[in-house]
Amino acid sequence: MRAKIIFSCAVLLGATLCAAAGSAAQQKKDYLSEVEADKIRDAYSSGPRILLYAQYAADRIKTIKYELAHIDPADKKRTERLNSLIVSYSGCIDDAADLVELGTEKQEDIREGVKELQAQIKEALPYLKDLAVNGLERETYKDNLEDAIEATQDAAKDVEKAVKENAPPPVRRKPT
């Protein structure tokens, strides 16, 4: 009887550890490299994190442009790489938009990150829309591209809302 109880406890402990390890693995963003994830973790508030996500999204767009400019018909994994880059871009934009909402809610100073994200969106959205219409082999990444465009448009709305709600600090006048 005692052996059954010990065995049951061991099985329960093992299952709990497996579940904990699985949830920890899910928290890591699949679209970020280890170095990028470390930089995000090390950023002390939402503002710098938004800035990093905007930079990472810009890097993904730059890599997409490179991939499409250097087409190799013999490359069998190009479609997979393109889709992965587009999904990665969407993840960066989504997380940046979530941080914009969080920073606005907490009334953090996110102006610099919002400014960078806004500039990145203004550059990326026309490119993505053009890619949806004129992109080479667009059928292979059409669904992910539509998701990326939608994520970018949603992020643009969040950024505009944050710009309106997050007024600059008052300017102090010198006493005369």
Helices and strands as residue ranges (DSSP letters): H 2-27, H 34-42, H 46-69, H 78-105, H 111-134, G 138-140, H 142-165
